[in-house]
Amino acid sequence: MSDTTTDRMHELNLYRRYFDLVAAGRKTIEVRVRYPHLADMAAGDTIRFRIKGTDETCDVRVLRVTAYPDFEALLDGEGPANVNPTASREQQLVNIRGIYPPEKEALGALAIEIELLGAQRP
């Protein structure tokens, strides 16, 4: 009996500063709010990150998706250096909460472990 699950492609926008870290292979955990459209994301899927308004893309493979109740629990569980190796835990909380207001954080947080696919150039 074979597994008939089809790996999916997700397209997500990413800010330049985070895109550059992903493209360099330095950012291994992507943080997202637990939106319904991300509920089916799973290991084996591919994410194509795009800088909004440009043709620059970067493809990664999803290794794992872990849900957390909030951003603090996510950073504690995943390690801030995996989310953003250039910022402290406290600065990351400020940055993430600047993107997602409290009502979005209340939906829960997703840690998406990623692996860069191939040698890519913008």
C-alpha positions in Angstrom: 0.0 0.0 0.0 1.5 3.3 -1.0 1.1 6.7 0.6 -1.1 8.9 -1.6 -0.5 12.1 0.2 0.6 14.9 -2.2 3.1 17.4 -0.9 1.7 20.9 -1.4 3.2 24.3 -2.4 2.3 27.3 -0.2 3.1 30.9 -1.3 3.8 33.3 1.5 5.1 36.9 1.6 8.1 37.7 3.7 9.8 41.0 4.7 13.2 41.6 3.1 15.2 41.2 6.3 13.7 37.8 7.0 13.8 36.7 3.3 17.6 37.4 3.3 18.1 35.2 6.4 16.1 32.4 4.9 17.8 32.6 1.5 21.2 32.5 3.3 20.1 29.4 5.2 20.5 31.2 8.6 16.8 31.3 9.5 15.4 27.8 10.2 12.1 28.6 12.0 9.4 30.7 10.3 6.8 32.2 12.6 3.2 32.6 11.6 -0.1 33.1 13.2 -2.3 30.0 13.3 -4.5 31.1 10.5 -7.0 28.5 9.1 -5.4 28.6 5.6 -2.2 27.3 7.2 -3.9 24.4 9.2 -3.0 21.8 6.6 0.7 22.7 6.3 2.8 19.7 7.1 6.3 18.2 6.8 7.2 17.6 3.2 5.3 20.6 1.9 7.2 23.4 0.0 6.9 27.1 0.8 7.7 29.7 -1.8 8.6 32.9 0.0 8.2 36.1 -2.0 9.1 39.6 -1.2 5.8 41.4 -1.8 5.8 43.4 -4.9 8.9 41.8 -6.4 9.7 38.7 -8.4 12.2 37.5 -5.8 11.4 34.1 -4.4 13.0 31.5 -2.3 11.8 27.9 -1.9 12.1 25.9 1.3 10.9 22.4 2.4 8.8 22.2 5.6 10.4 19.8 8.0 8.0 20.3 10.9 5.1 22.5 12.0 4.5 23.0 15.8 1.7 25.0 17.3 2.2 27.2 20.4 -0.3 29.3 22.4 1.6 32.5 21.8 4.9 34.0 20.5 6.7 33.8 23.9 6.1 30.1 24.2 7.2 29.7 20.6 10.5 31.5 21.1 11.1 29.6 24.3 10.4 26.3 22.7 12.3 26.8 19.4 15.1 29.0 20.5 15.3 32.7 19.4 18.5 32.1 17.4 16.6 29.7 15.1 13.9 32.3 14.4 16.2 35.3 13.9 20.0 34.9 14.6 20.4 38.7 14.4 18.1 39.8 17.2 17.6 39.1 20.9 14.6 37.3 22.2 13.1 40.6 23.5 13.7 42.4 20.2 12.1 39.5 18.3 9.0 39.7 20.4 8.7 43.4 19.6 9.3 42.7 15.9 6.8 39.8 15.7 4.1 41.7 17.7 4.7 44.7 15.4 3.6 42.4 12.5 0.8 40.6 14.3 -1.4 42.5 16.7 -2.8 40.9 20.0 -6.0 39.6 18.4 -3.9 37.7 15.8 -1.5 36.3 18.4 -4.6 35.1 20.3 -5.2 32.6 17.4 -2.0 30.9 18.4 1.5 30.7 16.8 3.0 28.3 14.4 6.7 27.4 14.3 7.5 26.1 10.8 10.9 24.4 10.7 12.3 24.9 7.2 15.2 23.8 5.0 16.5 25.8 2.0 16.0 24.0 -1.3 19.0 24.1 -3.6 21.3 27.0 -4.3 19.0 29.9 -5.0 19.7 33.4 -6.1 17.2 36.3 -6.0 
